[in-house]
Amino acid sequence: MTSLRYAVRVTAPDKHLVEVSLRFAPQAATTDVTLPAWCPGSYLIRDYARFIRDLTATGDGGAALKASKLDKSTWRIETGGVRELTITYTLYGHDLTVRTNHIDDTHAFLHGPATFMYPPALRSAPVELTIEGPPDWTLSTALAWEAGNTSVLRAANIDELYDHPIHIGRSRQLTIPAKVPTRLVIWGERAPGGTFTEGRLAEDLGAIVDDHIARFGEAPFPHYTFVLMLSHEAYGGLEHRGSSINLFHPHFGASRKAYEGLLELLSHELFHAWNGKRIAPRPLLEFDYTREAYTPCLWVMEGLTSHYDRFALRSSGRITAKSLLDKVLDDWARLMATPGRAKQSLEQSSFDAWIKLYKPDESNLNTTVSYYLKGGLAMFALDLQIRRRTEGARSLDDVLRMMWTRYGSRGEPHPDDLQGVFEEATGLSLGDVFDKQIRGTEDPELAEELRHVGLELRTSADPAQVADGLHAVWLGATVSGNKVTGVMDGSPAHAAGLSPGDEVVALDGFRATSDADIRNLAGTRRPGDEVALSIFRRHRLVTLPIVLGAAPPTRFEIAGIAEPGTSGTRFQAWLGEPHPGAQVLATITTTARWV
C-alpha cells in the first residue's frame, strides 16, 4: 500500500501559519481528501477544515491539477493518472485549546485532526512525517521516530497520527521518575515564587503514574509524554494513547489548591490511556470522523475517570484525606445546585453530549447534568458501597481490572450495558444503582455511604444568611454582576417570569446592581414576602412582583463522628489515615452562585 508522506514547515509563526504538504500515489483518476469534523475525546462538531487556506494540488513535475470542494471538509482532485500527487495548504492556528491548533512566535501546537488532511480511501495507509521549525525549537511527541533517522516520524495509519499530537517550540523537558519512561514537557512561563515547583510536579507525577499502573496491573504504553501548556485563564486536557495535552494557569505553584488542581488534571488525562482510549464502547473505537459517534457510556469514560483522577492522588500519597474530601464536597455542592439532575440520567447525558454538554445555554441547568460531575460522585459512592458490602474484600478497582483484561487489553469494545460486568467483578447485585443513578435520575447515595466510614454529610443555610435573626430566602436565579444568567425551574423567579438576560437594577426601590446587593436586600425579608424587582429587559424598565421562597441548603460539610467504632476502621482501610474523630474535614458555601 502507498504511504502518506507529510511535511510541516513552520514558516510564519508570528502570523499563526504553518505550511503542510501531503504526497502519495493516487489510486484513481479522482481522489478525495478531507479533514475530520471532530476529534475523539471531545464530542462537538468543530469543522477543522475552516482553518485551511490556499490549497493547491500538483502532479508529476509540478503540473497544477484541478481541485474542487465537494462539501465543508472535502476536496476532489482530478489526478489525470499521475504517479504522485502533492497537496499543499496553509494552516491557520490561533486558538489555544487542547483540541485546536495554536501557532505563535514561541511554539506550534499541532492537533492531528485539525492539521493533517487525508484521503479517506487511504485511512489505513502508513504515515511518515517531517517537521521543519526554528532551530531553537524542540519537538515533543509520542510518535515513533524512523529507525536510524531522527528527522522522520512514523505512524501506522491516520488514526495513530491523529492520536499523537505534536508540540514544537521553546519548552522545558523534565524526566518523570516512574516505572515506564515518562516525561513532562512544559511550554509557557511559570509565575515566579510559590511552594510547588516544577521539580515537585515531576516527582508527584511519577507517583501518580505508578499508582495508575499498579491499579490496572500493567501500562498500555511503552512510554508516556505529558505536554503542559501554561497560559492565563486557560484550563483543559485531552487524552491520547501515549500522551496528553494539558492547559493550566502559570500560578499553579502559588497555592496548594491550585497545585492539586493541576495534579488532578494530569492524573485524569493519564487515566484515560486505559479508560477511554482502550476501554471504550464500539462507537468510540470504530468511528467516522465526519459525523457524531453516539454512546450512552460517556459516564463510564468520564465518571470513572473523574473519580479516580483524585482518588489516585490520595492512594499515591500526594494529597491528604482532607484534600480528597474537599474536592468531593465541592462537586456535591455543584451537583445540588443543578436542577437538571432530576431531568436527565447519566446515560441520557452521555448520549446528548454533542448537543448539550458542549453546547450549553441558559436552560441547561434545568434540563441537563454533567456525566463528569454526577458520574464521578456516583462512582465515588459506589466504590464505598462495594467496600462496605464485601467487608473490604472488593472495590471499584476490581471492576476496572475486569474491564481492562476483558476489553481494553484485547482491543475489544465493551457493551453499552455494563451492569453485568460490575456485578460479576464485585459479586454483588447492583440493579438499584444502575436503575436509579445510571439509567435513572436519583442522586448518588453519598450521605449514606459516608456514614459507613464514620463521616457525616451536613447541610444547612449559610450562616451569613441567617445571622442576626435573618431568614434564608431566595429568588432562584443565577446572576453575573446584575445580569440574570439562569432561572431555576419551579423557583420564585421562574414563577414571576424573570428571564435570562434581564438586568436587575433595584429591589423594592433600592439600587441592586450586583448579586451581593440583591442578596442583602432580600435577606431582610421572610419566605412568603413579596418584593418588587426592577429590571431592564431589552432596554425597557419592567417591575416584577416576586414572592420570596425559603432557600435550599447552601452550606455543606463533611465531618467525622465522635465515636466511629468499626466505621473508623473502614475509614483507615479506605484512605490510609486514622479516622479524624469529631472534626470538620471539608466545608463549602454556594450562595455566590445564585440569589
N, C-alpha and C positions, 0 to 999 in steps of 0.2 A: 504493500500500500504506500502511496505517496506520503511524504511528510509535509507538515505545515511549518514553514520557516519564517519566524517573526524577527523583526529588528525594531528596537525602540531607540530613538535619538532624542535626547533632552536638548532641544535646540534653542528654545526661547522660554526658559523657566520663569523669567520675570514677567512674561506675558501670559503665563499659565498654560503654555502649549508644549506638547511633545509631538514628534512625528513618528508614525507607526507604519511599517510596511509588512506585507504578507506575501510570501512566494509559495506557489505549489503548482503541481501539474493538474490541470483541469480534467475532469472525467467526461465532459460532454461539450457540445457546441455552445451551450449556455450554462453559466454557473452562477448560482445564488450565494451571496454572502450576507451575514446578518450579525447583529449584536443582541444579547439577551434583553428581555423586558424587565427581569427581576433577578435577584440573586438568592441562593439558598441561605437561610438563617435570618432573612428579612422579608417579611411577607407583604410586599407592596409592589405594584407595577410602577417601575421607575423610568422605563423607556430610555435606556442608556444611549440609544442612537442619536438623541438630541444633541449630544456633545461632539458629534462628528462634523468635521469641516473638510472641504476641498478634497473629496475622494476622487482619485483617478485610477484607471486600470491600463496596464500596458502588457504587451505580449513579447514575443521573441524580438530581440534587437531594439526594444524600447518603443515599438509601434503602439500608438494610442488605440484603445479599444472602447467600444460604446458601453457605458454604464448607466442603467436606468433604475429608478427607485420603484419598487413594487408596492411597498407598504411602509409604515412608520419606521421599521427596523431593517428592511431587506432591500438589497441592491441586486440587480441581474446584470451579469457581464456577458456580452456577446464575444466569445473567445475565438471563434473562427478557426478552431483546430490548432491553436498554438500549443507548443510543448510545455511552456512555463508561463504562468500568469502572475503578474505582480500588481498588488493593490496597495496604494499608498494613501494615507489620510492624516490629517492633523486632528489632534485630540485636545479639547479644552477641558481643564480641570481646576476649579477654584471653589470647591465645596468640601470643607474639612469635616467629613464624617467617615465612619468606618465602612461605608457602603458606596462611596463615590470617590472620584479622583481629586487629589489636591496637589497642585504644582506651583511652586514659587521659587525664589532665588536661593532657598535653603534646602529644599528637598522635592522629591516627586514620590507621592504615594499612589501606586497604580493598583486599582482593584480590578481583578481579572475580567469579570463580566462587563465592566464599564470600559474596558480597554481594548480587548482583542476580538476583532471581527473574525468570523469563521464561516466556512461553507458547511451547512448542515449535513450534506452528504458525506463529509469527512470528519464528523464529530469524534470518531474513534481513532483517527489517524495520529501517529506520533508527532510530537511537537519539539522544535528546537527554538531557542530564543537568545538573542544577543541584545545587550543594552549598552548604550554609549551615553555617558554623562560627564559632568565636570570632573577633572582629575582629583579634586579633593573630596569627592563624594564617595560614600561607602555603600555597597549594595548589600541588602539584607533580604533574604527569602528562605523558605524551607524547601524550595525546589532543588533538585539534584543537579550538580554540575556534570557535564560530559566527562567521561573518564579521560584523564590526561589533558583536559583542555578547560581551564578555569574561565574562559571567555564565553562559553556556550552553556546555557541551561537547558535541561531536558524535562519533558513531561510525557507520560504515556499517551495522553489524549487531551482533548479540550477540557473535559471535566477536571482533570488533575491540574491543568494550567490555571483554570479559574479558581481552584481551591487553594492556591498558593500565592497570596498577594505579595507584591514587591514594594519594598521601600528602598529608595536610593537618595542619599543626602548626607548632611553633616550630622552624625549621630554618635552616641556613646554605646559601646557594647560591653556588657558585663556577663561573666560566666556564672551560671546558677549551679550551686553545689547540690546536684540531685542524682538519682540512681541512673538516669539516662542523660545523655548530653543535652543541656538546655542553656539557652542564652536569652538575655534581655537586651533589646535594642531600644534606646531612648532618643527621641528627637524632640527638640524644644528646650528652652532654658528653664531649669528648675528654679523656683523662687529661693533666694538665699535664706539661711538660718533654718531653725526647726530641729526637733529631736530626731526625726525619722529620715535617715539618709538613703541614698541610692544603694549603698553597700548593705544597709539593713534590709532594704527591699529585696535584694538578690538573695540574701541569707534566708529570709522568711519564705520567699517563693520556692526555694529548694525544699523546705519542709512541707509545703503545700503540695508540690509535685509528688513527692514521695508518699504523702498521705493518700492522694488520689490513686496512685499506682497500687498501694497496698490494699485499698478498699476493693478495687476491681480484680486484683491478683496479677495484673500484667499491664505493661504500657503498649498501646496500639501503634506507637510511632517509634522509629529508631532515634529520633532527636526532635527537639521542640524549640520554637522561637516565639517569644513574646515581643511584639512591637508595641511600644508605648509612645504615643504622641501627646505632648504636653501643650495645652492651649487654654487660655482663659475661657470660662463659661462653656467648656467642652466636656462631654461625657458620652461614653458608649463603648461597645465592644462587639466584635463579630468573630465567630468561631470558624476554624478551619481544621483540616485533618492533622496537620503537623505544626500549626502556628495559630496565633490570634492577633488581631489588630485591636488596639485599645486607645481610647481617648480619655484624658483626665486633666484636671487643672494643675498648674505648676506649683500650687501651695500645699501639695499633699503632705509635705513634711512638717507643716506648721502645727498640726494637732493630731491627737490620737484618732479622733473620729474620722478625719479626712484620710489619714493613712490607712485605717482599717477599711474604709470605703474603697480605696484603691485595691487593697488585697482581695476584697470580696469580688470586685470586678474581674481581676485577673484569674482568680480561682474559678469563677463562673465560666469564663470562656475556655479555660483549660479543661474543665469537667466535660464540656461539650465534645471534646475529642473522642470521648466514649459515648456519652448520651447526647444524641443529636446528629453527630456526623456518622456514627456507625450503628448505634441503637436508634432505630427510626422506623416509622411505618413506610409502606411501599410508596406512597405519593411523594415522599421526600428522599427516596433513594433512586427512584426511576421517574424522572420528571421532564417536562418540556419547558425550555427557557422562554417560550413565547407566551405562556398562559399560566394562570394560577394553579397551584398544587394544593388541593383542599384535603384537610385531615381533621378529625376530631381529637387528635392526640398531642397538640402542642402543649397541653398541660403536663404531659409526661416529659417532653423535652425541656420545657422551661420551668415547670413547677418543681420537678425533682431536682433540677439543676439549681434553682433558686434556694431550695432547702440546703443542698449540700455545699453550695459555694461558701456559705457562712459556717455551717456545721464543721466543715473541714478546717476552718480557721481555728476552731476550738480543739478539735481532735488532734490537730498538729501542734497544739500548744502556742499558737500565735496570738490568740486573744483569750480573755478570761470568760468564765461562765456569765458574768455580769454583762460583758460586752455582747455576747450572743443574745442574751435575753433582751437587752436594749434594742437590738435590731429586730427581733421578733415582735416586741411590743409596738415599735414604730409601724411595722407592717399591719399589725392587728388594728391599730387606731385608724390607719388609712382605709382598711377594708370596711370597718364600721361606718366610715364616712362616705361609703359608696352605696347608694340605694340600689344601683343596678345589680348588685349581688343577689337580690331577691328575684330578678327577672331573667338572668342568663346563667346557664350552667357552664361548668368548665369545658365540657365537650362543645357546647354551642359557641363559647368564646373562642375556642381553638379554630373551629370551622370558619367563623366570621372574621378572623384576624385581618383578612385582606380589605375588608370594608369598614371595620370598627376600630380595632386597636391602633392601626397605623393611619387611620383617617378620622381622628377624633373630632367631635363637635360639641357644642354646649349641652346637647341632650344625652351624651354618652354616660354621664354619671348616673342617670336614671335607668338606663337600658343595658349597660354592659358591666362586666367585671374582668379584670386582667387575669389571664391564666398564669402570669408570673406571680402576681400578688396572692390571689387565693390559692393557686396551685402550690406555692411554696409553703403556705400556712397549713394547707390540707396534708401535705406530706410530712411536715413537722409533727402535727398531731397524730398522724397515722403511725409514724415511727415510735412515738411514745406508747400508742395503743398496742402495737406489736410487742414491744419490750414488756409491757405490763402483762398482757395475756399469755405470754410464753415464759414469764418469770425470768426475763433476760436472756433466754436461750436463742431468740431470733430478733432481728431488727430489719429496718428497711434495707440495710446492706445486703441481706440475703436476697431480696428482690432484685437489687441491682446486679448482683453477681449472676443470678439466673438469666436475667435479660441479656447480660454480656455473653455468657457462654452459649446460650441457645440461639441468640440472634446476632448481636453485634460482632462477635469474633468470627462468625461464619459468613458475614455479609448478607444475612437473611433479614427481610423486613419483619417487624413484629406485628401481630394482629391489632386491629383497631380497639377491640375489647380486651383489656389486659387484666380483668378481674381474676380470671383463672390462673394467670401467671403469678399474680400477687398472692393468691390463696395457696397455690402449690408451694411457693417459696417459703411461706410462713407457717403453713399447716393450719391456717385459720379461715373461718368463714368471714368474708369481708363485704357481703352483699349490702349491708346497711351503709357502709362508707361510700360505695360506688353509686348506690341508688340515690342517696341523699346529697352527697357532696360532689360527686363527679358528674353523674347524669342528671342530678337534681340541683336545687339552688339553696340547700341548707348550709349554714356556716360550719366550718370545722369545729370540732368539739375541743377547743383549746383549753377552756377553763377546767373542764372535767379531767383532761389528761394531765394538766399541770398539777392538779391536786394529788395525783398518784405519785408524783415525785416531790411532794412536800412544798408545793408552791401555790399561791393564791393569786388569781387574776381579779383585780378590783376595778370597779368603775364608779365614777361619781361626777358631780359637776365641778367645773373649775373653781377652786377656792376664791379666785378674784371675782367670779360672777355672783357668789353668794355672800361676799364679805359685807359686814355692817347691816345684816338683815335683808340684803337684796335677794332677788329670785333669779334663777337660771331660766331666761327666756330666749326665744329665737324667732327669726323671720323664716329661716330655712333657705338661704341663698348663699352662694359663694360670690365673693367680690374681689376685685383687684383695684386698690385705691377706692374710688367711689363707683366704679363700673361693675354692673352685675354680670358675672361670667357664667352663672348657672343657677337654676332654680330647682329645688328638690321636689319631686312629685309628692303630693299629699301634705306639703308644708303650708304654714300660714301665707308665705309669699306666693306659693302656687295658687292657693285659693283666692288670693286678692288680685291675681293677674299680673304680677311682676314678671318681667321677661329679661332674658339675656340681652345685653346691650343697653339696657336702661342705665341712666346716670343718676345716682342718688345725690340730692342737694340739700335736703332738710328732713328732719323728723319732728313732727309737732311744732313746726315753725322755727326750729333751731337748726342752724347750719350743721350738716353732716356730710363731709366730703372725704371720709376715709372709713375703713372698717372699724377702727377704734372709736371714731365719733358715733357711728351707728350703734355699736355695742354699748357704749357708755350711756347714751341717751335712752336706749331701750331697756337697759339694765335697771333703771329706777322703777320699772313697771312690774306688773304681775302677769302670769299666764291668764289669758282671757281679756286683758285690757286691749282696747282699740287705740291704735296710733295712726296718725296721718303721715304717710311717707310721700314726700315731694320728689319727683324725678323729672329729668329731661328725657323724652322719648322722641327720637328723630327731630330734635331741636324744639320740641313743644313741651311746655310745662304741664305736667299731669300730677294730680294728687290722688294717691290710693289709700283707702282705709284698710288697715291690716289688723286682724285680731291676733295678738301675740300668743304663741304656744309655749308649752314647757319644753325647754331644750333637752335633747337627748344627752346622755353622759358624754363629757368631753375630756375627762381626766382618767387615765388608765395607769394601773400599777401592777407590777408583779412583785410579790413579797413572799418571803419564807414563812412557814408556820412555826409556832414556838416549839412544839414538841413533835417532830416529824415521824419518829418511830421508824418503821420499816420503809416508809417513803423516803426518808433521808438516805437510807442505804441505796435505794434505787437512784436517787439523785447523783450520788457519788459514782455509781457504776455507769451512769449515763454521761455525765460531764467531767468526770475525773477530778472533782473537787469535793471537799467536805460540804455537807449541807450548811447553808449560811445562817440558819437559825431565823429568829423573827426580825429580819431586817428587810427594808425595801430595796430591791435589786434594780428595778427599772421604773421610770416614770415618764409619762408624756402627756401633754395637754394640747388639744387640737383646735381650740376656738379660733385660732388665727386663720383657719381655712374657710370659715363661714360666719355669718351673722344671723 
